[in-house]
Amino acid sequence: MLFFDTNSYLIHRELDKEIEGLKENTEFYQEQINQDKSFIEKMEDAEEMEKFAREKYYLKKKNEDIYIIEHEDSIKQKK
């Protein structure tokens, strides 16, 4: 005999798939949290923070000039 009610096999399979998807999400987000924690620890050092700001946001000190050199192969060509 087979009964289809609120506790049927199909619903349980659907819920199990959802649980697996959520477990994968938690693993992904846990890795992201670990990366962010290591980045925050790294940024506590003043020299590392300055290096990051200079490279990412092109910040500079007063009375300092910055020249950005791009190679031809890194520039997008217009067709």
Legacy VTK file of the C-alpha trace (Angstrom):
# vtk DataFile Version 3.0
C-alpha trace
ASCII
DATASET POLYDATA
POINTS 79 float
0.000 0.000 0.000
1.156 3.518 -0.735
-0.221 6.647 0.884
0.234 10.184 -0.344
-0.139 12.632 2.468
1.870 15.493 3.995
4.646 13.056 4.936
4.987 11.378 1.535
8.256 10.152 0.052
8.259 12.812 -2.655
8.084 15.634 -0.151
10.871 14.075 1.895
13.104 13.783 -1.200
12.442 17.419 -2.030
13.297 18.476 1.514
16.458 16.337 1.506
17.625 18.056 -1.694
16.981 21.433 -0.107
18.963 20.409 2.986
21.911 19.326 0.817
21.835 22.653 -1.007
21.823 24.538 2.279
24.766 22.477 3.553
26.733 23.388 0.434
25.858 27.035 1.013
27.072 26.876 4.607
30.393 25.387 3.462
30.813 28.149 0.874
29.969 30.912 3.312
32.230 29.412 5.989
35.133 29.555 3.517
34.252 33.178 2.743
34.174 33.997 6.464
37.606 32.426 6.936
39.017 34.420 4.009
37.535 37.631 5.378
38.925 36.937 8.855
42.414 36.425 7.456
42.050 39.621 5.396
40.976 41.587 8.487
43.928 40.243 10.468
46.226 41.217 7.612
44.757 44.744 7.483
45.529 45.329 11.177
49.135 45.909 10.124
49.547 49.546 9.031
52.040 48.708 6.272
49.751 46.071 4.761
46.808 48.475 4.881
48.838 51.164 3.110
49.964 48.662 0.465
46.369 47.541 -0.114
45.089 51.124 -0.395
47.836 52.063 -2.848
47.308 49.012 -5.069
43.523 48.795 -5.002
42.438 52.440 -4.802
45.556 54.197 -6.142
45.856 56.329 -3.020
48.981 58.411 -2.567
50.793 60.558 -0.056
51.020 64.335 -0.342
53.723 65.563 -2.719
53.827 62.179 -4.429
53.091 61.315 -8.047
51.793 57.955 -9.208
52.221 56.654 -12.727
50.132 53.712 -13.891
51.810 51.723 -16.618
49.619 49.484 -18.727
50.952 47.024 -21.257
49.421 46.856 -24.719
48.103 43.358 -24.192
46.206 44.423 -21.045
44.345 47.268 -22.767
41.031 46.346 -24.386
41.015 46.978 -28.105
38.091 48.719 -29.804
36.875 46.951 -32.943
LINES 1 80
79 0 1 2 3 4 5 6 7 8 9 10 11 12 13 14 15 16 17 18 19 20 21 22 23 24 25 26 27 28 29 30 31 32 33 34 35 36 37 38 39 40 41 42 43 44 45 46 47 48 49 50 51 52 53 54 55 56 57 58 59 60 61 62 63 64 65 66 67 68 69 70 71 72 73 74 75 76 77 78
